[in-house]
């Protein structure tokens, strides 16, 4: 186990022969990232183990609860033993787990991590021990990640390699996945002189008060010291030329300018410059030559700016905002962007690459995905077309650009409570009680009722809905989501409930509150007309999204 992915057996005939014997060198696995390859990945494990794996989850409060700024989000997923076959070579015991933050979570097509040496020391596929398979849930085109990472690498910024995989689990075709190189020690050895430095993952992380605890140290994690975070924070507490001088001593600034410019050019708004999110940084163990490098991650939401036009610089995090306010640094950023436009980016070349990927992966797109796939590709092409010209115009006016404000902290805060009970039937109506307190003020209702019905979007999902009328005929509606399969006497975690408020006579709500807690079902069944009786104890949360 561990980070030493390159360890393994000696010698061997390479990818066309026995993969286990293909050699200990990480470079022997280059063929696994060939651009024109869709890896064939087949996973077999007991059905109950697969169900346990795919139903493991985390909810928004696990990540953005009241203490979300106090440390990295807890790991929610555990490895399970499985038989894994990659390109026809079978390994009887490898580790497989679910992965995902929030937007990519799925219990039908989960993103997966495979760790070849989780249970068998030294087991590898051509020197690779880890495979990251993303479901591209937020990218119906499937091409953003490979397009994005490739552009970063071409510009000289370390970034994962990427291609595609077709994944079967227990004989069921789960469809197309994006295969992304894992950022571990063998990856570090590819780009840096040593893998002994500190690697951090930044997830809603920045170099300002209240934002540094969420950096997750991925190497040397038993050592508490985080010199790179401390040094960057100290440098950014300075102003003007003193700040820039301090940064030059610890950061590869030319490379950072390229990283920042490329994040902006591909509209990676969920990266460091946009959301203080989805990035790695790595520092040399030599304190006298720290040479901190930023690297992209999570690039599945690119080119979403066709309507609004390009932002000339993403500045919602402290380092890019501070540099943008420093004239010489802003000029260096402008030069870095122009260099990318001159040497790396060509609208037509990106469009050709999109077309190449489309022809490669279209045979693996399910019929029910076809429309979204085509629309996703169309949206990216629209954003890419004319992009270079638009950025050149924007760069000419960069001195007049007003930078965005710093990203605000996303941690939720409790603002109220709900206690409710309901006595209804499946696919029918009944009675209810509802007590709501918001910001210390109890709400007063004159009439309450309830229903339990399947959702329109998914017949496997249901709502228990509680309605409450105010004296002025305005109305509140509490929606408690539940899987139809969970309609049995039980306690159900509610992590995405909603309390809606409707003005008098209106069909559309004008206010929404995020709700979470527990629902107890004393009687419940998915048989039409059978009783749905229970109660719920919930908190109302103040969130940036509502």
BALOZA-472132 format. One record per residue (C-alpha): x, z, y. Coordinates in Angstrom, 1 decimal, always signed. Layout:
BEGIN
{atom {X Z Y}}
...
// end
This chain:
BEGIN
{atom {+0.0 +0.0 +0.0}}
{atom {+1.0 +0.5 +3.6}}
{atom {+2.1 -2.0 +6.2}}
{atom {+4.9 -3.6 +4.2}}
{atom {+3.0 -6.7 +3.3}}
{atom {+6.2 -8.7 +2.4}}
{atom {+7.0 -6.5 -0.7}}
{atom {+6.3 -8.2 -4.0}}
{atom {+7.7 -9.9 -7.1}}
{atom {+10.7 -12.2 -6.9}}
{atom {+10.9 -16.0 -7.3}}
{atom {+8.2 -18.3 -8.5}}
{atom {+6.9 -21.9 -8.3}}
{atom {+4.9 -21.6 -5.1}}
{atom {+1.2 -22.3 -4.3}}
{atom {+0.6 -24.8 -7.1}}
{atom {+1.9 -22.3 -9.7}}
{atom {+1.5 -18.6 -10.3}}
{atom {+0.7 -17.1 -6.9}}
{atom {+1.6 -13.6 -7.9}}
{atom {+5.1 -14.9 -8.5}}
{atom {+5.4 -17.0 -5.4}}
{atom {+8.0 -14.8 -3.9}}
{atom {+8.3 -11.7 -1.7}}
{atom {+8.9 -13.6 +1.6}}
{atom {+6.0 -13.5 +4.1}}
{atom {+6.9 -17.1 +5.0}}
{atom {+6.0 -18.2 +1.5}}
{atom {+2.4 -17.6 +2.5}}
{atom {+2.4 -20.2 +5.3}}
{atom {+0.4 -22.6 +3.1}}
{atom {-2.5 -20.1 +3.2}}
{atom {-2.9 -20.8 +6.9}}
{atom {-2.7 -24.6 +6.8}}
{atom {-5.0 -26.0 +9.5}}
{atom {-6.8 -28.4 +7.1}}
{atom {-7.4 -25.8 +4.4}}
{atom {-10.6 -24.0 +3.7}}
{atom {-9.5 -21.2 +1.4}}
{atom {-11.6 -20.6 -1.7}}
{atom {-12.2 -16.9 -2.1}}
{atom {-14.2 -15.3 -4.9}}
{atom {-14.9 -11.6 -5.1}}
{atom {-16.4 -9.8 -8.2}}
{atom {-17.4 -6.2 -8.2}}
{atom {-20.3 -4.2 -9.6}}
{atom {-23.6 -4.8 -7.8}}
{atom {-24.0 -1.1 -6.8}}
{atom {-20.4 -1.2 -5.4}}
{atom {-21.2 -4.4 -3.4}}
{atom {-24.3 -2.8 -2.0}}
{atom {-22.4 +0.4 -1.1}}
{atom {-19.8 -1.8 +0.7}}
{atom {-22.1 -4.0 +2.6}}
{atom {-24.5 -1.3 +3.7}}
{atom {-21.7 +0.9 +5.1}}
{atom {-22.2 +0.8 +8.8}}
{atom {-21.5 +2.3 +12.2}}
{atom {-24.0 +2.5 +15.1}}
{atom {-23.6 +2.2 +18.8}}
{atom {-23.4 +6.0 +19.3}}
{atom {-20.5 +6.2 +16.8}}
{atom {-18.6 +4.0 +19.2}}
{atom {-20.2 +4.7 +22.6}}
{atom {-21.4 +8.2 +22.3}}
{atom {-20.8 +10.9 +24.9}}
{atom {-17.2 +11.4 +23.6}}
{atom {-16.3 +7.7 +23.3}}
{atom {-13.4 +8.0 +25.8}}
{atom {-11.8 +10.9 +23.9}}
{atom {-10.2 +8.7 +21.1}}
{atom {-10.4 +5.6 +19.0}}
{atom {-13.7 +5.0 +17.2}}
{atom {-13.6 +6.6 +13.8}}
{atom {-13.0 +4.3 +10.8}}
{atom {-16.3 +3.7 +9.1}}
{atom {-15.4 +1.6 +6.1}}
{atom {-13.7 +2.3 +2.8}}
{atom {-11.9 +0.1 +0.3}}
{atom {-13.4 -0.6 -3.1}}
{atom {-11.8 -2.1 -6.2}}
{atom {-12.7 -5.7 -6.9}}
{atom {-11.5 -8.7 -8.8}}
{atom {-10.4 -11.3 -6.2}}
{atom {-9.7 -14.9 -6.8}}
{atom {-7.9 -16.9 -4.1}}
{atom {-7.4 -20.6 -4.5}}
{atom {-7.9 -20.3 -8.3}}
{atom {-5.5 -17.4 -8.9}}
{atom {-7.2 -14.2 -10.0}}
{atom {-6.2 -10.6 -9.3}}
{atom {-8.1 -8.1 -11.4}}
{atom {-7.8 -5.1 -9.0}}
{atom {-7.6 -5.6 -5.2}}
{atom {-9.1 -3.6 -2.4}}
{atom {-12.1 -5.0 -0.4}}
{atom {-13.9 -3.4 +2.5}}
{atom {-16.3 -4.2 +5.3}}
{atom {-15.0 -4.7 +8.8}}
{atom {-16.6 -5.0 +12.2}}
{atom {-17.1 -3.2 +15.5}}
{atom {-20.7 -3.8 +16.6}}
{atom {-21.6 -7.4 +17.3}}
{atom {-20.3 -8.7 +14.0}}
{atom {-21.8 -6.1 +11.7}}
{atom {-24.0 -7.5 +8.9}}
{atom {-25.2 -6.2 +5.6}}
{atom {-25.9 -9.7 +4.2}}
{atom {-22.7 -11.5 +5.2}}
{atom {-20.3 -8.7 +6.2}}
{atom {-16.9 -9.5 +7.6}}
{atom {-14.3 -8.4 +5.0}}
{atom {-10.8 -7.2 +4.7}}
{atom {-8.9 -7.7 +1.4}}
{atom {-5.8 -5.5 +0.7}}
{atom {-4.1 -6.9 -2.4}}
{atom {-1.8 -3.9 -2.9}}
{atom {-4.4 -1.2 -2.3}}
{atom {-4.4 -0.3 -6.0}}
{atom {-1.6 -2.3 -7.5}}
{atom {+1.8 -1.7 -5.9}}
{atom {+3.6 -4.9 -4.9}}
{atom {+0.6 -7.2 -5.6}}
{atom {+0.5 -10.1 -3.2}}
{atom {-0.5 -13.8 -2.8}}
{atom {+2.6 -15.7 -1.8}}
{atom {+3.9 -12.7 +0.1}}
{atom {+0.6 -11.8 +1.8}}
{atom {-1.1 -8.6 +0.9}}
{atom {-3.9 -8.6 +3.5}}
{atom {-6.6 -11.1 +4.3}}
{atom {-9.0 -10.8 +7.2}}
{atom {-12.3 -12.7 +6.8}}
{atom {-14.5 -12.8 +9.8}}
{atom {-18.2 -13.8 +9.6}}
{atom {-18.3 -15.4 +13.1}}
{atom {-21.7 -13.8 +13.6}}
{atom {-21.2 -14.1 +17.4}}
{atom {-19.8 -17.7 +17.2}}
{atom {-22.3 -20.1 +15.5}}
{atom {-19.7 -22.9 +16.0}}
{atom {-17.2 -21.0 +13.9}}
{atom {-14.3 -22.7 +15.9}}
{atom {-13.6 -20.2 +18.8}}
{atom {-11.1 -18.0 +16.9}}
{atom {-8.9 -20.8 +15.6}}
{atom {-9.0 -22.8 +18.9}}
{atom {-8.2 -19.7 +20.9}}
{atom {-5.4 -18.2 +18.9}}
{atom {-3.8 -21.6 +18.6}}
{atom {-3.8 -22.1 +22.3}}
{atom {-2.2 -18.7 +22.9}}
{atom {+0.6 -19.5 +20.4}}
{atom {+1.2 -22.9 +21.9}}
{atom {+1.6 -21.3 +25.3}}
{atom {+4.2 -18.9 +23.9}}
{atom {+2.1 -15.8 +23.4}}
{atom {+2.3 -14.2 +19.9}}
{atom {-1.1 -14.6 +18.3}}
{atom {-2.5 -14.6 +14.7}}
{atom {-2.7 -17.8 +12.7}}
{atom {-6.1 -18.9 +11.7}}
{atom {-8.1 -21.2 +9.4}}
{atom {-11.2 -21.0 +7.3}}
{atom {-12.5 -19.6 +4.0}}
{atom {-15.5 -20.2 +1.8}}
{atom {-16.4 -16.8 +0.2}}
{atom {-18.4 -16.1 -2.9}}
{atom {-19.4 -12.6 -4.0}}
{atom {-20.6 -12.1 -7.5}}
{atom {-21.3 -15.8 -7.7}}
{atom {-23.3 -16.0 -4.5}}
{atom {-22.1 -18.3 -1.8}}
{atom {-21.9 -16.3 +1.4}}
{atom {-20.8 -19.4 +3.3}}
{atom {-18.0 -20.0 +5.8}}
{atom {-15.7 -17.3 +7.2}}
{atom {-12.8 -17.5 +9.6}}
{atom {-9.5 -16.4 +8.0}}
{atom {-7.3 -14.7 +10.6}}
{atom {-3.8 -13.4 +10.1}}
{atom {-3.6 -9.6 +9.9}}
{atom {-1.6 -7.9 +12.7}}
{atom {+0.7 -5.8 +10.6}}
{atom {+4.4 -5.3 +10.2}}
{atom {+5.1 -8.7 +8.6}}
{atom {+3.3 -10.3 +11.5}}
{atom {+5.5 -8.3 +13.9}}
{atom {+8.7 -9.4 +12.1}}
{atom {+7.6 -13.0 +12.7}}
{atom {+7.6 -12.6 +16.4}}
{atom {+10.0 -9.8 +17.2}}
{atom {+13.5 -8.7 +16.4}}
{atom {+12.2 -5.5 +14.7}}
{atom {+8.9 -4.1 +13.3}}
{atom {+10.0 -0.5 +14.1}}
{atom {+8.4 -0.4 +17.5}}
{atom {+4.9 +1.0 +18.4}}
{atom {+1.9 -1.3 +17.9}}
{atom {-1.4 -0.3 +19.6}}
{atom {-4.8 -1.8 +19.4}}
{atom {-6.8 -1.6 +22.7}}
{atom {-10.5 -1.2 +22.3}}
{atom {-12.2 -0.3 +25.6}}
{atom {-8.7 +0.9 +26.6}}
{atom {-6.8 +0.8 +29.9}}
{atom {-3.9 +2.4 +31.7}}
{atom {-6.0 +4.6 +34.0}}
{atom {-7.4 +8.1 +33.9}}
{atom {-10.0 +8.5 +31.2}}
{atom {-9.2 +5.2 +29.4}}
{atom {-5.9 +5.8 +27.5}}
{atom {-7.1 +8.0 +24.6}}
{atom {-8.8 +5.1 +22.9}}
{atom {-5.6 +3.2 +22.3}}
{atom {-5.1 +3.3 +18.5}}
{atom {-1.5 +3.6 +17.4}}
{atom {-1.2 +1.2 +14.4}}
{atom {+2.5 +1.8 +13.5}}
{atom {+4.5 +5.0 +13.6}}
{atom {+1.1 +6.7 +13.7}}
{atom {+2.4 +10.0 +12.5}}
{atom {+4.3 +10.3 +15.7}}
{atom {+2.3 +11.6 +18.6}}
{atom {+4.4 +10.1 +21.3}}
{atom {+3.0 +7.0 +23.0}}
{atom {+5.8 +6.0 +25.4}}
{atom {+4.5 +2.5 +26.2}}
{atom {+1.1 +3.8 +27.3}}
{atom {+2.7 +6.6 +29.4}}
{atom {+5.2 +4.2 +31.0}}
{atom {+2.6 +1.6 +31.9}}
{atom {+0.2 +4.2 +33.3}}
{atom {+3.0 +5.7 +35.4}}
{atom {+4.0 +2.2 +36.7}}
{atom {+0.4 +1.4 +37.6}}
{atom {+0.1 +4.6 +39.5}}
{atom {+2.6 +3.2 +42.0}}
{atom {+1.8 +0.6 +44.7}}
{atom {+3.1 -2.7 +45.9}}
{atom {+6.7 -3.7 +45.2}}
{atom {+7.5 -0.3 +43.6}}
{atom {+4.7 -0.9 +41.1}}
{atom {+6.0 -4.4 +40.3}}
{atom {+9.6 -3.1 +40.0}}
{atom {+8.5 -0.4 +37.5}}
{atom {+6.5 -3.0 +35.5}}
{atom {+9.4 -5.4 +35.4}}
{atom {+11.5 -2.7 +33.7}}
{atom {+9.1 -2.2 +30.8}}
{atom {+6.9 -5.4 +30.4}}
{atom {+7.8 -9.0 +29.6}}
{atom {+6.1 -10.0 +32.8}}
{atom {+6.4 -13.8 +32.4}}
{atom {+4.8 -13.5 +29.0}}
{atom {+2.1 -11.2 +30.3}}
{atom {+1.2 -13.7 +33.1}}
{atom {+0.8 -16.4 +30.4}}
{atom {-1.3 -14.0 +28.3}}
{atom {-3.5 -13.2 +31.3}}
{atom {-3.8 -16.8 +32.4}}
{atom {-4.8 -18.0 +28.9}}
{atom {-7.4 -15.2 +28.5}}
{atom {-8.9 -16.5 +31.8}}
{atom {-8.6 -20.2 +30.9}}
{atom {-10.5 -19.8 +27.6}}
{atom {-13.0 -17.3 +29.1}}
{atom {-12.1 -14.5 +26.8}}
{atom {-14.3 -12.1 +28.8}}
{atom {-14.3 -9.6 +26.0}}
{atom {-10.5 -9.3 +26.1}}
{atom {-8.2 -7.2 +28.1}}
{atom {-8.7 -8.8 +31.6}}
{atom {-12.4 -8.9 +31.2}}
{atom {-13.6 -5.8 +29.3}}
{atom {-10.4 -3.8 +28.6}}
{atom {-11.0 -4.7 +25.0}}
{atom {-9.8 -6.7 +22.0}}
{atom {-6.0 -6.8 +22.4}}
{atom {-2.8 -5.5 +20.9}}
{atom {+0.4 -4.4 +22.7}}
{atom {+3.8 -3.9 +21.1}}
{atom {+6.9 -2.2 +22.5}}
{atom {+10.5 -2.3 +21.4}}
{atom {+11.8 +1.0 +20.0}}
{atom {+14.7 +0.6 +22.5}}
{atom {+13.6 +2.7 +25.4}}
{atom {+16.1 +0.9 +27.6}}
{atom {+14.6 -2.5 +26.8}}
{atom {+10.9 -1.8 +26.2}}
{atom {+9.8 -5.4 +26.6}}
{atom {+6.1 -4.6 +26.1}}
{atom {+4.1 -7.6 +24.8}}
{atom {+0.3 -8.1 +25.0}}
{atom {-1.4 -10.1 +22.2}}
{atom {-5.0 -11.4 +21.9}}
{atom {-7.6 -10.2 +19.4}}
{atom {-11.3 -10.7 +18.8}}
{atom {-11.5 -14.2 +20.4}}
{atom {-14.9 -15.2 +19.0}}
{atom {-16.7 -15.3 +22.3}}
{atom {-14.9 -18.0 +24.3}}
{atom {-16.0 -20.7 +26.7}}
{atom {-19.3 -19.0 +27.6}}
{atom {-19.0 -20.0 +31.2}}
{atom {-20.2 -23.6 +31.3}}
{atom {-23.1 -22.8 +33.7}}
{atom {-21.3 -20.3 +36.0}}
{atom {-18.1 -22.2 +36.2}}
{atom {-14.6 -20.7 +35.6}}
{atom {-13.4 -17.4 +36.9}}
{atom {-10.0 -18.1 +38.3}}
{atom {-8.6 -14.7 +37.2}}
{atom {-10.1 -11.9 +35.0}}
{atom {-9.4 -8.7 +36.8}}
{atom {-11.6 -6.0 +35.4}}
{atom {-8.7 -4.0 +34.0}}
{atom {-6.0 -2.1 +35.9}}
{atom {-2.9 -4.2 +35.2}}
{atom {-4.4 -7.6 +36.2}}
{atom {-6.3 -6.2 +39.1}}
{atom {-3.1 -4.5 +40.5}}
{atom {-1.1 -7.7 +40.0}}
{atom {-3.7 -9.8 +41.7}}
{atom {-3.6 -7.5 +44.7}}
{atom {+0.2 -8.0 +44.9}}
{atom {+0.9 -11.4 +46.6}}
{atom {+4.1 -12.3 +44.8}}
{atom {+2.5 -11.3 +41.4}}
{atom {-0.6 -13.4 +42.2}}
{atom {+1.7 -16.3 +43.0}}
{atom {+3.4 -15.8 +39.6}}
{atom {+0.1 -15.8 +37.9}}
{atom {-1.0 -19.0 +39.6}}
{atom {+2.3 -20.6 +38.5}}
{atom {+1.7 -19.4 +34.9}}
{atom {-1.8 -20.9 +34.9}}
{atom {-0.5 -24.2 +36.4}}
{atom {+2.2 -24.3 +33.7}}
{atom {-0.4 -23.9 +31.0}}
{atom {-2.5 -26.7 +32.5}}
{atom {+0.6 -28.9 +32.8}}
{atom {+2.2 -28.2 +29.3}}
{atom {-0.4 -26.7 +26.9}}
{atom {-4.0 -27.5 +27.9}}
{atom {-5.5 -30.9 +27.8}}
{atom {-9.3 -31.2 +27.8}}
{atom {-9.2 -34.2 +25.5}}
{atom {-6.8 -32.6 +23.0}}
{atom {-9.0 -29.5 +22.7}}
{atom {-12.0 -31.8 +22.1}}
{atom {-10.1 -33.6 +19.4}}
{atom {-9.2 -30.3 +17.7}}
{atom {-12.9 -29.2 +17.9}}
{atom {-13.9 -32.5 +16.2}}
{atom {-11.2 -32.1 +13.5}}
{atom {-12.5 -28.6 +12.7}}
{atom {-16.1 -29.7 +12.7}}
{atom {-15.5 -32.4 +10.1}}
{atom {-13.5 -29.9 +8.0}}
{atom {-16.1 -27.1 +8.0}}
{atom {-19.5 -28.9 +8.3}}
{atom {-19.8 -29.3 +4.5}}
{atom {-19.8 -25.5 +4.3}}
{atom {-22.5 -24.9 +6.9}}
{atom {-25.8 -23.8 +5.4}}
{atom {-28.9 -25.8 +6.4}}
{atom {-30.4 -22.8 +8.2}}
{atom {-27.2 -22.7 +10.3}}
{atom {-27.1 -26.4 +11.2}}
{atom {-29.0 -26.2 +14.5}}
{atom {-27.1 -23.2 +15.9}}
{atom {-23.8 -24.7 +14.6}}
{atom {-24.4 -28.0 +16.5}}
{atom {-25.7 -26.2 +19.6}}
{atom {-22.6 -23.9 +19.6}}
{atom {-20.2 -26.8 +19.3}}
{atom {-22.1 -28.6 +22.1}}
{atom {-21.8 -25.6 +24.4}}
{atom {-18.1 -25.4 +23.8}}
{atom {-17.6 -29.1 +24.4}}
{atom {-19.6 -28.8 +27.7}}
{atom {-17.4 -25.9 +28.8}}
{atom {-14.1 -27.7 +27.8}}
{atom {-15.0 -31.0 +29.4}}
{atom {-13.7 -31.1 +33.0}}
{atom {-12.1 -27.6 +32.6}}
{atom {-8.6 -28.5 +33.7}}
{atom {-9.9 -30.1 +36.9}}
{atom {-12.2 -27.1 +37.7}}
{atom {-9.3 -24.7 +37.3}}
{atom {-6.9 -26.8 +39.4}}
{atom {-9.5 -26.7 +42.2}}
{atom {-10.0 -22.9 +41.8}}
{atom {-6.3 -22.3 +41.8}}
{atom {-6.0 -24.0 +45.2}}
{atom {-8.4 -21.4 +46.6}}
{atom {-7.1 -18.4 +44.7}}
{atom {-6.0 -16.6 +47.9}}
{atom {-9.7 -16.5 +49.0}}
{atom {-10.9 -15.2 +45.6}}
{atom {-12.5 -11.8 +45.5}}
{atom {-11.5 -10.0 +42.3}}
{atom {-14.1 -8.4 +40.1}}
{atom {-14.3 -4.6 +40.2}}
{atom {-12.7 -2.6 +37.5}}
{atom {-14.7 -2.3 +34.2}}
{atom {-16.9 +0.8 +34.2}}
{atom {-16.8 +3.3 +31.4}}
{atom {-19.4 +2.5 +28.7}}
{atom {-19.9 +6.0 +27.2}}
{atom {-23.6 +6.8 +26.9}}
{atom {-25.0 +10.0 +28.4}}
{atom {-28.1 +11.9 +27.2}}
{atom {-30.9 +11.8 +29.7}}
{atom {-33.9 +13.0 +27.8}}
{atom {-35.7 +13.8 +24.6}}
{atom {-38.7 +12.6 +22.5}}
{atom {-40.7 +14.4 +19.9}}
{atom {-43.4 +12.3 +18.2}}
{atom {-45.6 +12.4 +15.1}}
{atom {-47.7 +9.6 +13.6}}
{atom {-50.4 +9.2 +11.0}}
{atom {-51.0 +5.5 +10.4}}
{atom {-51.0 +2.9 +7.5}}
{atom {-48.8 +0.0 +6.6}}
{atom {-49.9 -3.1 +8.6}}
{atom {-52.6 -1.0 +10.3}}
{atom {-53.2 +1.6 +13.0}}
{atom {-53.6 +5.3 +13.4}}
{atom {-53.1 +8.4 +15.5}}
{atom {-50.0 +9.8 +17.1}}
{atom {-48.6 +12.5 +19.4}}
{atom {-45.8 +11.8 +21.9}}
{atom {-43.8 +14.2 +24.0}}
{atom {-41.2 +12.7 +26.4}}
{atom {-38.9 +14.4 +28.8}}
{atom {-36.6 +12.2 +31.0}}
{atom {-34.1 +13.8 +33.5}}
{atom {-35.9 +17.1 +33.1}}
{atom {-39.3 +15.8 +33.9}}
{atom {-42.0 +15.7 +31.1}}
{atom {-44.3 +12.7 +31.1}}
{atom {-48.0 +13.2 +30.9}}
{atom {-50.1 +10.9 +28.7}}
{atom {-53.9 +10.7 +28.2}}
{atom {-54.1 +8.9 +24.9}}
{atom {-51.7 +8.1 +22.0}}
{atom {-51.9 +5.8 +18.9}}
{atom {-49.6 +4.3 +16.3}}
{atom {-49.0 +1.3 +14.0}}
{atom {-46.6 +0.3 +11.3}}
{atom {-45.9 -3.4 +11.0}}
{atom {-43.2 -5.9 +10.0}}
{atom {-41.2 -7.5 +12.8}}
{atom {-42.0 -11.1 +13.7}}
{atom {-38.3 -12.1 +13.4}}
{atom {-37.6 -10.6 +10.0}}
{atom {-40.2 -9.7 +7.4}}
{atom {-37.7 -7.3 +5.8}}
{atom {-37.6 -5.2 +9.0}}
{atom {-40.4 -3.1 +10.4}}
{atom {-41.4 -1.0 +13.3}}
{atom {-43.2 +2.3 +13.5}}
{atom {-44.7 +1.9 +17.0}}
{atom {-46.2 +4.8 +19.0}}
{atom {-48.3 +3.9 +22.1}}
{atom {-49.1 +6.3 +24.9}}
{atom {-51.3 +5.6 +28.0}}
{atom {-50.8 +7.1 +31.4}}
{atom {-53.8 +8.0 +33.6}}
{atom {-53.2 +5.0 +35.8}}
{atom {-53.5 +2.7 +32.7}}
{atom {-49.7 +2.0 +32.6}}
{atom {-48.4 +2.4 +29.1}}
{atom {-45.3 +3.5 +27.1}}
{atom {-44.4 +2.1 +23.8}}
{atom {-41.9 +3.7 +21.4}}
{atom {-40.4 +1.3 +18.8}}
{atom {-38.6 +2.9 +15.8}}
{atom {-37.0 +0.2 +13.6}}
{atom {-36.8 +0.7 +9.8}}
{atom {-36.0 -1.5 +6.8}}
{atom {-39.2 -2.3 +4.8}}
{atom {-37.2 -1.3 +1.7}}
{atom {-36.8 +2.2 +3.3}}
{atom {-40.6 +2.8 +3.5}}
{atom {-40.6 +5.8 +1.2}}
{atom {-40.6 +9.5 +1.7}}
{atom {-37.2 +10.1 +3.3}}
{atom {-35.2 +10.8 +6.5}}
{atom {-34.2 +7.7 +8.4}}
{atom {-31.4 +7.4 +11.0}}
{atom {-32.7 +5.7 +14.1}}
{atom {-29.7 +4.2 +16.0}}
{atom {-31.5 +1.5 +18.0}}
{atom {-34.9 +2.7 +19.0}}
{atom {-36.4 +1.6 +22.3}}
{atom {-38.9 +3.2 +24.7}}
{atom {-40.6 +0.6 +26.8}}
{atom {-42.7 +1.1 +29.9}}
{atom {-45.4 -1.4 +31.0}}
{atom {-47.1 -1.5 +34.4}}
{atom {-51.0 -1.4 +34.5}}
{atom {-52.4 -4.5 +32.8}}
{atom {-49.0 -6.1 +32.2}}
{atom {-47.9 -7.7 +29.0}}
{atom {-44.2 -7.5 +29.9}}
{atom {-42.3 -4.2 +30.2}}
{atom {-40.4 -3.4 +33.4}}
{atom {-38.2 -0.6 +32.1}}
{atom {-36.5 +0.2 +28.8}}
{atom {-34.7 +3.2 +27.5}}
{atom {-32.3 +3.4 +24.5}}
{atom {-33.4 +5.9 +21.9}}
{atom {-31.6 +7.4 +18.9}}
{atom {-32.2 +10.3 +16.4}}
{atom {-33.9 +10.9 +13.1}}
{atom {-37.3 +9.9 +11.7}}
{atom {-38.8 +11.8 +8.8}}
{atom {-41.3 +9.9 +6.6}}
{atom {-43.5 +12.4 +4.8}}
{atom {-45.6 +9.6 +3.2}}
{atom {-44.6 +5.9 +3.3}}
{atom {-45.1 +2.7 +1.4}}
{atom {-44.9 -1.0 +2.0}}
{atom {-48.3 -1.6 +0.3}}
{atom {-50.9 -2.8 +2.8}}
{atom {-53.2 +0.1 +3.8}}
{atom {-51.1 +2.8 +2.3}}
{atom {-50.3 +5.9 +4.5}}
{atom {-47.3 +6.0 +6.9}}
{atom {-47.1 +9.6 +8.0}}
{atom {-44.2 +11.3 +9.7}}
{atom {-42.4 +12.4 +12.8}}
{atom {-39.3 +11.8 +14.8}}
{atom {-36.9 +13.9 +16.9}}
{atom {-35.0 +11.6 +19.3}}
{atom {-32.6 +11.6 +22.3}}
{atom {-32.9 +9.2 +25.2}}
{atom {-29.5 +7.8 +26.3}}
{atom {-28.4 +6.5 +29.7}}
{atom {-26.5 +3.3 +28.8}}
{atom {-24.9 +0.4 +30.8}}
{atom {-27.1 -2.0 +28.9}}
{atom {-30.6 -0.8 +29.9}}
// end
